């Protein structure tokens, strides 16, 4: 396959890998064949539909390495689903009589794109799957190669999504200062809300990173500097059943002993109960173009804080969210290594004409490969039976049971 021009796009929410992945792809193409032109659609599929892109010039190629130092996405993101025509018409991205997939395909032809690289989570790559299928069914000679980005780390069957390690590390750093508020008032309740709509992996990994930091500290209880006050006292994830009454009883004893309680909460924990309560009260629950509940409009952390505050006798409540702090960070060393291996493979796959989402395939011996789009889906649950998580929960003194049991 002869490649003359490739296009890149980033989509969905941010993760600490997007900037670096864009830089890595540009560097790899420049290394292997600098004659290949590179364009970047601005704000993801929004830019693809509207034909809004930038051309990576010689200066861009020379300075692509700078992108490894930054978070966010230099080329911009958006939440656009190519099969949600009603939303696209409403936003003025397609006309009433247009097929969004055809508009996207024709735009790629007009822009003379031979390879499209999508960098995003399950929504981005399932949308890429829809586009790839349309291109194949309608005989467009174009290859789509995706990269998995999501701090939730919940893409099936990919072992590790780009940016998730960094997000956990950054969430733990955020928690250090938030939990530093533990002595600002007697009987303090602190809820650290972590991103994770359907999967508790990030909450668990963030808690582990924070606990590892606690292990490195020296304490002086006689001065009031006690690990008990800085400890995580509860972790709530979507995969575990939450018995609020039992947990309140346990946490009340901790509050009586230490004068504060610290909770790590996945934003998706108890989501169905929260939505059911809001709808029963006649409130409209807002959803995005993919049908997901807009979590920032229902404030799960506030909801849980309200459930626990009176039951554990809290005099002051603090709810803080680490998501935006974490997801726009620059990738750490561990993620940078993973990003380079995946961007290198993605370019190599594109040059072979091999479509799919690049990742370590858990259903194929964790082999790094381009996984066919039809096998990609979101919602991979966090395995709460993993030994490191079980051990951490045991140290905290919290017993978890799988949701639904």
N, C-alpha and C positions, 0 to 999 in steps of 0.2 A: 504494500500500500504506500503510495506516495503522499506525503504530508507537506502541504505548503503553508497552512495556517491552522493554529489551534486557538481555542477560546477557553478562558477560565471564568468561573463564577463561584461566589460564596453565597450561602443562603441560610435562612432560619435564624436562630439566636446566635450570639457570639460564643466562641470557645477559645481557649488559649492555644490556638494552633492555626487559625485561619491566615493570619499575616505570614507566619512562617511557611505554611503550605504553599501559599502563592509564591513566595520567594524561592522555595525549593523547586517548584515546577519550572519557574523561569530559569533558574540556574542549571537544571538538568538538561532542558532543551538547548540552552546556549552551549553547554558543554558538548552535547552529542551532535547537534546540527544547528548552528547559529543562523542558517538560512531560513529556518522555519519561523514564520511570523507568529507573533503572540498578541492576542487582544484579550481584554478583560471586560466582561459585561458588568456594568455598574448596578449595584443593588440586586444581584442575583437574577432570578427569572423576570423580575420587573424590567431590568435592563435588556434582557433578551427579547422580550415582547415589544419593547419600545425602540429597540435598535440603538440603545445608548451604551457606548463602550469607549474604552481608551486603548490606544496602541502602545505596546511596550517598545520604546525606542532604545537606542544604544545606551543612553544614560541609564535607563531603567534596568537594562540587563547588567550593566556594570555595578549598579547599586542594589541589586536584588537581595544581596546578603544582609542589608540593613533591616529587611523585614523580619528577620529572626529575632530582632531585639524588641519588637513591638507586639502588643496584643491587638484586639479588635480585628477589623478587616479593612485594609486600605482601599479596597474596591467596593465596599458597602454590601449590606445584606437587606433582605426583605422577606416577608412571609407571603409567598405566592404559590398557589396550587394550580397547575395547568389544567386540571380536570374540574375545577370549581368555576364553571363559566359564569354563573350568576355574580360571583364576587368580582371576577375580572371585568365584566361588563360594567358593574357598579363603579369600579375604580378607573374606568376609561382605558383599560389596557387592550381590550378587544371590542369589536362591534357585536351587535345582537346577532348578526347573520354569520359570524366567523367562528371557526373551530380553533380554540386556543392552541391545540397541539399542532395544527397545520400552520398557524401564524408563526409559532416558534420554529418549526421545521423550515418554513420558507425564509424566515429571517436568517437562519444559519446558512442556507444556500446563498442568499443575497450577499451575506458577509463573507462568503467563500471559506467557510469553516470546514475543516476535515475531521477535527477531533474536538470534542467538548469535554472539559474536566469540570465536574461538579464537586464542590467541597461542602458537605453539610451532614446533617443527621438523618434519621430515618425518613422524615417528611421530605427532605431535599432529595434523597436518593430514591425514594419510591416515586417521587415526581419525575426524577431522571429515568426511572424504569418505564414509566408511562411514555415518556418522550422517546426513549430508545426503542420501545416496542412499536411505536407509531412510525419511526424512521425505517425500521426493518420491514414492517408490513407494507410500507408505501415506497420501498425501493430507493430510499435516500442512502447514498454511499457515505455514511458518517458514523464515527465511533464515539461512544460515550463511556468515559472512565471516571468513576466517582471515588472520593476519599471520605472516610467516615469521621465526622465531627459531631460529638455530643458529650457534654460533661456528665450526662446521666449514665454513659457507658451501657446503653441498653439496646444496641443494634444486633439483631440476630443475623448470621451466626458469628459475629466478629468478636474476638477475644477482648481487644482493648481499643477503644475509640480514641482518636487524637484529642489531646487537650484535657482529658479527664484527670490524669495524674496531677497536672498543674492546678486544676480547679480545686482538688482536695487539699493540696498544700496551701493554696491561697485562702481557702475557707478556714483552715486551722489557724493561719496567721490572723485572720479577721477575728476569730473567736478569742484569741489571746486578749485583745483589747476590750472586746465586749464583755467577757467574763471578768475582766479587771474591774468592772462596775459592781462586782458582787458585794462589796462592803459600803456602797454608797448610801444604803438605807437598811435598817433592821428588817428582817424577813423579806428578802429580795428574791423575786422570781425572774429569771432570765431565760428567754426562749430564743435560740439561734435557729432561724429558719434557713434551710439549705435547699437549693434547687433539686428537683427530682419528681416529675409529675407522676410517673408510674413505677419508678424504680428507685430503690433506696441505696444503690451502690455509692453514690456520691456522699450521702449522709454518713454511711458507715466508714468510707475511706477518709472522710474529713475528720470524723471522730477518732479514728485510729491515728492519723497524723497529729492531732491535738494531744492525744494520750502519750504519744512518743515524745512530744515536747515536754509534757509534764514530767516524764521519767528523767529528763536531763536536768531538772531544776533542783535547787537546794531549798529546803523549807525551814522556817523558824517559828514553830507554833507558839512559843512563849512571847513572840512579838506580834502574834495575831496572823502571821503568814503561814497558813495551813493549806496543805494540798486538798483537804476536805472541801474548802470553800471554792477552789478552782477546778475541782473534779467535775466530770460529766455525770449527772445523776440519772439521766434517762435518755434513751435514743428511740425515736419513733419513726418507722419506715412503713411504706405501703404494704410490704409483704408480711407484716406481723400484725396480729390482732391486738387492738388497744382496749384494755379494760380500764376505763377511766376511774372507776370507783376504787379498784384494787391499787392502781398506780397512785392515786391521790392519797390513799392510806399509807403507802410506802414512802411517798415523797414528803408527807406531813412529818413523819418521824425524822427525816433528814433535815427539814426546815427547822424543827425544834432543836436539833443537835447543832447544826452549823450556822443557822441564821440566813441561809440562802439555798436556792435550788437552781441548777443549770440544766436545761433541756436542749438536746439537738433534735430538730424536727425536720423530716423530709416534707416538702411542701405538698406532696401527694398523699401523705398519710391521712387516713380518715376522710379523703376527699368526697367519696360517695355520700357519707353521712352529712357532711357540711352542705353539699349541693341539695340533698333531699330536704334538709331543714330550711334552707333559704327559699327553695321553691314552694315548700309547704306554707311559708310565710308570705307567699305571693310575690317574691322578688324575682326579677329576671336575671338569669345567670348568663353572662356574656361568653361567647365562644369565638375562636379565631377562624380563618378560612379553612383550616383542617378539621374543624369540629371540636377542638380542644377547649376546655374551660379556661378562660383567662384568669389565671391564678392570682394575678396582681389585683384583680377586682374583688376577690372574696377574702383575701388575707387569712390563710390557714393559721399562721402563727398567732394572730390576734384571737382567732376562734378558740384555739387550744389554750391560750393564756387565760381566756375568760372561763373556760371549763375548770381549770385547775386553781385559779387564784383564790377564790373563796374557800375551796375545799382544803387547801394546804395553809391557809391563813397568811397569804402574802399581803404585805402592806404596800409594796411598790412592785410594778411589773415593767419589764423592758423587753420588747420584741425587736430583734434586729435581723436583717436578711443579708446574707453574704453573697448572694447570686451575682449581682452586677459587679461587685468588687472582684469576684473570682473569675468570671467568664471573659472579662476583657483584659486579663493579665497576659504578659508575654510568656511563652512556653518555657518551662524549666528544662534542665539538662536531659532528664529522662524522656520527656516528650519530644525534645529536639531530635534525639536519636531515633525515636519511633517515626517522627515526621519525615526525616531524611530517607529512612528505609522505604517508607510507603510512597513518597513522591518519586523516588528513583524508580520504584517498581511500576508506578502509574505511567510514567513516561515510556518505560520499556514496553509495557503492555500496549500503550497507544501505538507505538511504532510497529508492533506486531499485528495491530488491528484487533486486539482482544478487548472486548467490552466487559464491564462489570464494576463492582465496588472493591477496591483493594483493601485487604485486611487479612489477619491471621484467622483462618477458618476453623472454628471450634468443632465443626462436624467433619473435618478432614485433617485430623492430627495437628491442628494449629499451624498449618502450612500457610505461608504468605502467598496469596494468589489474588487474581481478579475474580471475585465471587459473582456468578451470574445474577443479574438484577432480580429475577423472579424469586430468588431465595432470600432477598433482603427484606426485613420487616423490623418494626420497632417493638417496644414493650417487653424486651428481655428482662425477666425478673431478677432481682438481686437474691442470691442464694444465702439466706440467713443461717444455713447450717454449716457454712464454711468455718473451719476451726478457729481462724484468727478472730472472726466475729463472735463466735460462741465464747471464746476465752475473754474477749473484751467485755461482753455483756455479763459474764460471770464476775469479773472484777468490779463492775459497776454495781452488781447486785440486782440486776433486772432479768427477769425470766421472760423470754419471748416465745410465743406460739404462732405458727403460721396462720395467716389470715384465712378465714373460712373454716377453721377447726373449732 
